[in-house]
Every structure is written in structure tokens, then in C-alpha cells.
Amino acid sequence: MTTDNRQQPDTPFMIERLMRHAMLQEEAQYESEEEFLDAIADQVADGLFERRLEELQNHPRELAQELAFQAYESGNGDQAGELVRQALELDPENCDALTLHAILTCEDAGELVAAMEHAATCGERCLGEEFFAEFMGDFWPMVQARPYMRTVKHLAEFMWQVGRRLDAVDLYENLLDLDPADHMGNGLLLVSYYLAMGESQRSGDLLEDIEDDGTVAAWSWVLLLLLVDDQDAALDALHQAMEANPYVAPWFVNMGDPEAEPVVAPYLESGSEDEAMVCAQMLGESWNRSPEAQMWLYNILVEMGLVDDEAGGPAGGGSGLAN
């Protein structure tokens, strides 16, 4: 085991900040990611971030982006709002700042979606048609494209919530066209949307393309196989899903903890209860739309001795897996 002395990201935007800093250094060229990280580690040790804030005074649009990063990281709504205001004064079309401004100020869902659509349009305009044509399918390495991708992701989520589900699906499909390697994890979210809409073929095709063996994918396969009435394969898939994370099972038969707080942690331990809650947040609607699948799962869990049959089935509530 080797020790890496490089400074690890303190926030989700640390690496993005470093990449934007490197982009401003026009003379800097790196042959590999390792070379880039080594060079940045040396600069961090030499006071990079203090110098960077000073340098950004000469780059208003980059300073606006830094203020937007700080707003995202702020745990205080008033402080975030002030940072967003300053960012938009410097760059009225800053995608991240417009997104946060919409989230902080819009009073109803319709207003929020309209504001987010405006933010996405600004992002498209700032990148330009030539950028889309040149980097289609390779957006993620282009750091200047990431605010736009974040905005589109937020917009898709809000559209799904207000019932514009086909529009939400279109946006997620577009994100996967921009970044087929799926660095943002959009593929499994799109699978959950397909499953909720009963789109079995598209769900299966995308799951096969993703080739993910994690918890969300495993439980998606269980539901998909039940939707296409292949119970034998679903049972095999269930065993794999239970190996990935058994804490998920109660949530899909409505036996999870109703008072549990939603999980928003950026990093989750595989097989943990927090991971199970995130899986339930993603796939819960899909399972709830298939009472037959829920009852099948409940009966299998009873046969396994993992659920007390006295709870009365998926609609009966309960406290999770039996001791």
C-alpha cells in the first residue's frame, strides 16, 4: 500500500477548481492526469488557493464561478444568496449562479422550472454551437461544460417532480449523449425513470449498457425481471441484490423506517443502511407502481425467514427485516 500525500478534495468542487486554475495558465501543459495532480499538489503546498483568489480579480467570469462554488458549499441560505448576487453581477449568465438563484428564490414549481430552463439556455449559449459539435460525447473532461451539465441534471429532476416526465427523460438521455462514460451517474437515475414509466425494454437495454454491479443496478434488475414476468431469473437477481445490500428489501415492501431522514451524503459505504435509503429514494416509486412485484418480494422474504408474516404484507407497515 502506497501513501499519496496529495491534498484530497475537501469539497465536491475542489478538483474542478484546480482544473479551472490550470485552464487559466495557458502555458501549462500536462501529459497525464498523474502529472497534473503532482504539479497541482506542489502548487497547493505553495499557497495556490490564496494566490488564485487574487488572480481571479482580473478574470471576472472566473471569479463569478468561484463565488458560485462558494454558494453551493455554503450551509447558510442568506450567505449563499449574497454570493449568488455577487456572482451574477460579475457574470449574469453564470449557469451555476442562475441555478442556485432559482432554487433559493422561486416560490412555486412552475416558476422554478422556467428559471432553470433559462439557466440551461444561458449555459448552452455560453458554450456555443461549435463547442457542442466538437466535444459531443466527451463533455466531462471539458471543465467549462460542467456547470451546464449540473444545471441540466437539476432541471431534469425538477421536471420529473412536476410531472413533465418525458421532458425529464429527454434531458437525461441528452446528458448521456454528452458524456457516455456517465461520470455524473445519470444512467441509473434514468433507469429508475424508465422503470417508473413501465419502459421494460429501455430499462433493460440501459442496464446492459451501464454494466454496473452495484446496489441500485442489482435491485433494478430484480424489478425489471418481475415486470417481464421472469420470476426464476428475478429470484436469482434477488440473491445478488441481497448480497449487495439486504437493507434495501424492507423499503420496497413499505417496511422501512417512516421517520428516517433522506440521505444526502456524497459518499456512501457499500452495503450500508444509508446506501439502502438512497437506493430506496431512487427506485421507491418504481416498486410502488408494481404491487405485484412488491407482494412477490414480500412473500420471498417471508419464505427466507427475513420478514415476520404477521406484518400483513407490503401495505401493512412494519419495522424492517426480522431479527
Steps between C-alpha positions, in 0.01 A plus 500: 500500500645834398438833668376787282589834656295701253231715656170320465185688393347682798185577302334357188638798308865479603620312192284717276660811652845359434411417142366851441817642650710291262285616209587862580872418491522499121861390501433196717491168315466162669569166338285299743261529793781387731723781378217750548429381856869505593539855370187617677609336827822703489305819429250434782789461743636832370180695575308443178155585633605829656666607174206377295250729671728795429548399136125462446454873556626537142260234369142608583329196351730261684448697821125465447544124469704490823224692679248250365712213635507673839122544489451129433726420795339746737276354767319831544223609265552872550873470446446286190255759366753781546774301326264425212411870472869592477563228244217616275620858518830380354347255253120519450505173303697289746324167486565385857407839647175514301415147615556583865313829466201308365511246782534770766239745374228325297176456693325237292593206278399664174711808569791279604494292182477812283799655680698179465421483128636856470818394683545204264447724198767739630734206545444385143557850367821548698645171373385563143399275212859430396582371849208255488600383153866451593462336840174306469561171680801638686354778715620394845874568449410853385474670837317802359209271407437367849283789630271452200478125564416562867223739401348256253509226764319724751249599233429137417436420866260794541317417177448143623361631827246729329380228264688597183639150487569464131694827510698374800584178318609693192737710709660198663538331161667818371740502797602144416558605139730777626682266739453132409752402769242639745724665758194659668313173552207599280452152355354337809275800563371462146445127560286590803295735282456235231388246760251744652356553151481126433762521225638147541689481171673833544579416864662172403696649211640774720584267789695280258683804363588625848644166611473609864505236775420737787195507726270721291567301186450169683160599637403651164560160337272331754211731419563492126492120490176500695349751258576266209361204703826305534471402864775237489752755374361754746570261786861459387528877469350540848774287654760726335314812614484372858874437489554856378282652774232313699383819675325607179237223511270644772469831318352336192228325700420819696667376817778756524523755778238768419681754719839456334652820360598505130869433443698770321857388580726515189686184598326177603636175635400201286251277678415764762159612620566848360566349159176303534306820563652664192405194294146523638486871414596419141288189443217536750250643255579227247426226755191677633357504148520119491299351791546153351877536521474626857286205604737256328795651686311495829409132459860408415627687805248313717617168352858598578400572858613860462158658554234422759182399313289653776578843353232430240670561168644807326212726605517394863802704605755362739852548622719335239683170494427253775768439761 
